Each structure stands twice: as structure tokens, then as C-alpha cells.
Amino acid sequence: MSDLYAQLVNSPVGSVVASKVGLPRPVRLDRHRPGDPLVDGAVLLGAATGGRLAGAIAKVLADADVKTSTTRERPLREAATAAGLDAALYNPESAGPERFKGLVFDASGIADSTDLVELQRFFYPVLGGLRRSGRVIVLGTPPAQAGSSRAATAQRALEGFTRSLGKEVGARGVTVQLVHVAAGAEDQLAATLRFLLSPRSAYVSGQVVEIGAGVAPIPQLDWQRPLAGRVALVTGASRGIGASIAATLARDGASVVGLDVPQAEQELAKVIGELGGETVALDITAAEAPRQIAERFAGGIDVVVHNAGVTRDRTLAKMPAKRWSELMEINLSSVERINDALLDGGLIGAGGRVVCVSSMSGIAGNAGQTNYAASKAGVIGMVRALAGELATRGATINAVAPGFIETKMTAAMPIATREVGRRLNSLSQGGLPVDVAETIAWFASPASTGVNGNVVRVCGQSLLGA
Ligand SMILES: NC(=O)c1ccc[n+]([C@@H]2O[C@H](COP(=O)([O-])OP(=O)(O)OC[C@H]3O[C@@H](n4cnc5c(N)ncnc54)[C@H](O)[C@@H]3O)[C@@H](O)[C@H]2O)c1
């Protein structure tokens, strides 16, 4: 869907007018194109004194061939060298015109509120030169594991820092995240750092990602086609976000099975046929749907993406029970039944991935959407409730929570509502279906064994909700 406002304010005449009257000018976000390097430019790596993650971060950067500089602290330089990273030395006093595309800071050493100033010291000299669609990633320790109340306090403070910085730099298309790395999960950084550093995470900002010890060993994989040899089921795949998820998982090597209601069979066949995949025409709320799906994947299934979903908006005072139940059946109850059938049948095993689609409404709430928001908050509850059980099988379950995504659904909104939805986020624009799909592909990656029970918003850091 086209964003005419963004086109207008970025045209030669429009840009002059917009800057004169102070209108927001959303920048064009970098997005992944096959064959592009992971990061289109150099990354600066820094660390607070006493951190434990610099070596693990350096290893990911070295393996991914990312051009990297580090600040000059000796333990950081030594950790980088030991990890095989050939990093240049960055000295802010004598720095040339180098402008970074990514800033990565290991804050795990911050153990007291007085140490938080290390954030200011690292970021202050380099933020102004951070390039358009740049990336800022701060890594820390989950506060509950920080070891002392002082350390837990300081680690929790990182969240306010990253969320505020995201709001300061979003106008340049820059995204900012906090990654909590649990003790013993230092070897689990690759999939998450690669995703967050790359243009694949274009519309993800202001998030806190939790990385735990892996639920299964990470297999050897081709980062260009991490899903090669895997079978992925995508529900609601005939159009919109679901079609984009199917295409993105197929690009990553998966054999895709697209599912949609029988009425959408033709459209589904066209979309999935182009990807060389297979189709299932089925209403997920049908009584026999869980059994039929379990039978279709009797040999096991690697990736399940529960994307099918609907809205049936109306204020609660005007909401008939039928309208409530129809939506709840599609968005939540049928998803629970399908998961039960797959789990009871032992069809999701080691390396399995369940990915659900929640919504920002399920986090922030929305007038006219008590039914929708309840279903999408329920999806979050389900992810949290099942994460432990999935882990015992060597599998994971996570959810994306999209904000304003440019689809037929949002194009049909009244213009004022649409404009507010589009602009009220740090990037001042709507996301694209592919932004949701890329986030799902990260969860689905065989390398994401330490990413379990997460809910990540794909909302450009919407100003609504926490
Ligand atoms: N578009 C957005 O901005 C946005 C924002 C937040 C969350 N979401 C969520 O993303 C998901 C996809 O949304 P979309 O915008 O692409 O919607 P869409 O309406 O374009 O696509 C939904 C698909 O689900 C299918 N579907 C509906 N009921 C079904 C059933 N009973 N059985 C099988 N398939 C069924 C539809 O036929 C359709 O193909 C939904 O879960 C939605 O709630 C979307």
C-alpha cells in the first residue's frame, strides 16, 4: 500500500515545505535484499568494564564478516582478538569521517547505577554520525539474574535508556533494542544479533529480547537458507501478512504449506503455487480441523505459524455474543486446539518452532476491540504458558505483535484513523507485511534455540502501550 504522505514530504518541493512547517519526514527504511551484506557499513563495539558478552558478540561479528571497530579498553580489544575479530581501533579524539551503521554495547558489566554513565560515554561521541537505518543494540543481563539489588537496579535502568534513545533517533530510521542474555546463553547470540543488526529488523524498535540457554543444540546452517529441509505451515496464507510470511520462509529454504479457508482456495493456490509449496483449504475453526492438520503432518512438522486472524470491531455495549465468539474461535481457541493436537501427537519435536501472531492491541488495548484485544492478549498468555513445555521437547514458541502494517485491512480505515496509526511511532510510518515476516523468520530459524517465550512488537516503536 502506498504512503502518499511520505512520498510527498520526501519530494524536492515537499521536503522544503515539510522542514519549514515542522512536519515529520519519515525516511525510507533499508530492507533486506538477497545477496546484500548483513550490515551495509561498519559497526562500533564497546563494553562497560567487567562485562561478559564482548567475546561472544565479537565472534558473531567475525563469523558474519562485519567490518568492526572497537573502543580502546584493553579487555575488550583482547576479547575481540581472541574471538577472531580483526577490529580497527576507534579513538573519538582522532576519529576521521567514519560514520557507523551499527553501535553495539555490552552493558552486562554495569552493576551499579553510578556505572550507567558508561552508556553516555560510549554513545555520546558517535550518535550524531550514526547512518540512516542504523542499528543500536545494548546487551545486558536479565535483572533477576544480576546477582545483587544494585546490579538488578542498574540492569533494569537499561530499558528506560534504550526505549528513550529509540524515540530520539527513530526519525533517521534508526532502531534501538535491549537484549537480555541469561547466564549460560552467551553462545546463543548469533541468530538474534544477525537479525537485529540487519535491515530485516527494519520496523522493530524499542524492544527487549530475552535470550536463554538453548533448548536444543544449534545445527550447522547456511545463513542464506537457514530453513532448508524444513516444513513450515502458515495459516491465513492466501493474502496480506500470511502471504508475505509464506514467501519469506520459502526464500529461507522452507517447504511451505499454506492454509486458508475453502473460499480463498483459488487465491491460496496462486500465492503458494508461485513458491512451489502445497496448500490446505480448511477453516481452522472446524471441529475436525485439529485432527486433519495432525494427520496432514503425521511425520512431524518443523515450523507452525498461526497467522490467520480477523477483527470484528464494535464497542462492548454493542457487541453480540456471536460476534465475540466467532472472533475468539479464529484468533485464539482454534489455535489452542491445533497446538494441543500437534503436541499430543508428538509432532513438534527437537528444533520445532511455533510462532503466533498477536497484535499491539493485545498489549495496549483499543476502543472497539475488546474481543480482538482479549484474543491477542490471550495469544501472549498462551506463548508464555507453553514455552516451558515446548522447551522440554527442544522446541520454542514465540509471538510477534504487529502495530500498523500497510495491508488491505489498514488501507480500508478512515483516513484520519489511518494517518494517526501510521505516524504515532518512532519511525513515523507504517510497517510492511515483510517486516512481520522477517521477524517470524528469525524466530523460525534453527539457530534461534535460545529465543523462547518472547513477544516482539513489530510496530516501529509505537507510542501506544508499554
Ligand atoms: N494488518 C495489520 O496491521 C495487523 C496488525 C496487527 C496484527 N495483525 C494480525 O496479523 C494477522 C494477519 O493479518 P492481515 O492483516 O494479513 O489480515 P488478512 O485479513 O489480510 O488475512 C487473514 C487471513 O486469515 C484467513 N482466515 C481468516 N479466518 C480463517 C479461518 N477460520 N481459517 C483459516 N484461515 C482464516 C483469511 O482468509 C485471510 O487470508 C492476523 O492475525 C491479524 O490479527 C495484523
The ligand as a Tripos MOL2 file, in Angstrom:
@<TRIPOS>MOLECULE
LIG
   44    48     1     0     0
SMALL
NO_CHARGES

@<TRIPOS>ATOM
      1 N1         -2.6320   -5.6630    9.3040 N.am      1 LIG1
      2 C1         -2.2460   -5.2030   10.4770 C.2       1 LIG1
      3 O1         -1.9100   -4.0230   10.6310 O.2       1 LIG1
      4 C2         -2.1840   -6.1460   11.6650 C.ar      1 LIG1
      5 C3         -1.8020   -5.6060   12.8860 C.ar      1 LIG1
      6 C4         -1.7070   -6.4540   13.9950 C.ar      1 LIG1
      7 C5         -1.9560   -7.8080   13.8690 C.ar      1 LIG1
      8 N2         -2.3490   -8.3180   12.6650 N.ar      1 LIG1
      9 C6         -2.5930   -9.7680   12.6290 C.3       1 LIG1
     10 O2         -1.8700  -10.3290   11.5540 O.3       1 LIG1
     11 C7         -2.5540  -11.4720   11.0330 C.3       1 LIG1
     12 C8         -2.7340  -11.3190    9.5320 C.3       1 LIG1
     13 O3         -3.4440  -10.1090    9.3030 O.3       1 LIG1
     14 P1         -3.7030   -9.5000    7.8350 P.3       1 LIG1
     15 O4         -3.7240   -8.0230    8.0020 O.co2     1 LIG1
     16 O5         -2.7600  -10.0990    6.8570 O.co2     1 LIG1
     17 O6         -5.2140   -9.9840    7.6220 O.3       1 LIG1
     18 P2         -5.9690  -10.5220    6.3210 P.3       1 LIG1
     19 O7         -7.4170  -10.4110    6.6190 O.co2     1 LIG1
     20 O8         -5.4450   -9.8970    5.0840 O.co2     1 LIG1
     21 O9         -5.5400  -12.0690    6.3000 O.3       1 LIG1
     22 C9         -6.0270  -13.0050    7.2370 C.3       1 LIG1
     23 C10        -6.0940  -14.3450    6.5680 C.3       1 LIG1
     24 O10        -6.5970  -15.2850    7.5210 O.3       1 LIG1
     25 C11        -7.5470  -16.1050    6.8650 C.3       1 LIG1
     26 N3         -8.5340  -16.6560    7.7870 N.ar      1 LIG1
     27 C12        -9.4910  -15.9720    8.4570 C.ar      1 LIG1
     28 N4        -10.2700  -16.8400    9.1550 N.ar      1 LIG1
     29 C13        -9.7740  -18.0790    8.9240 C.ar      1 LIG1
     30 C14       -10.1620  -19.3760    9.3340 C.ar      1 LIG1
     31 N5        -11.2240  -19.5810   10.1360 N.pl3     1 LIG1
     32 N6         -9.4430  -20.4480    8.8950 N.ar      1 LIG1
     33 C15        -8.3780  -20.2580    8.0840 C.ar      1 LIG1
     34 N7         -7.9620  -19.0510    7.6540 N.ar      1 LIG1
     35 C16        -8.6600  -17.9690    8.0690 C.ar      1 LIG1
     36 C17        -8.2210  -15.1500    5.8690 C.3       1 LIG1
     37 O11        -8.9150  -15.8580    4.8450 O.3       1 LIG1
     38 C18        -7.0440  -14.3480    5.3710 C.3       1 LIG1
     39 O12        -6.4030  -14.9670    4.2720 O.3       1 LIG1
     40 C19        -3.8620  -11.5430   11.8150 C.3       1 LIG1
     41 O13        -3.7310  -12.4730   12.8770 O.3       1 LIG1
     42 C20        -4.0470  -10.1420   12.3490 C.3       1 LIG1
     43 O14        -4.8260  -10.1100   13.5010 O.3       1 LIG1
     44 C21        -2.4550   -7.5180   11.5690 C.ar      1 LIG1
@<TRIPOS>BOND
     1     1     2 1
     2     2     3 2
     3     2     4 1
     4     4     5 ar
     5     4    44 ar
     6     5     6 ar
     7     6     7 ar
     8     7     8 ar
     9     8     9 1
    10     8    44 ar
    11     9    10 1
    12     9    42 1
    13    10    11 1
    14    11    12 1
    15    11    40 1
    16    12    13 1
    17    13    14 1
    18    14    15 2
    19    14    16 1
    20    14    17 1
    21    17    18 1
    22    18    19 2
    23    18    20 1
    24    18    21 1
    25    21    22 1
    26    22    23 1
    27    23    24 1
    28    23    38 1
    29    24    25 1
    30    25    26 1
    31    25    36 1
    32    26    27 ar
    33    26    35 ar
    34    27    28 ar
    35    28    29 ar
    36    29    30 ar
    37    29    35 ar
    38    30    31 1
    39    30    32 ar
    40    32    33 ar
    41    33    34 ar
    42    34    35 ar
    43    36    37 1
    44    36    38 1
    45    38    39 1
    46    40    41 1
    47    40    42 1
    48    42    43 1
@<TRIPOS>SUBSTRUCTURE
     1 LIG1         1 GROUP 0 **** ****
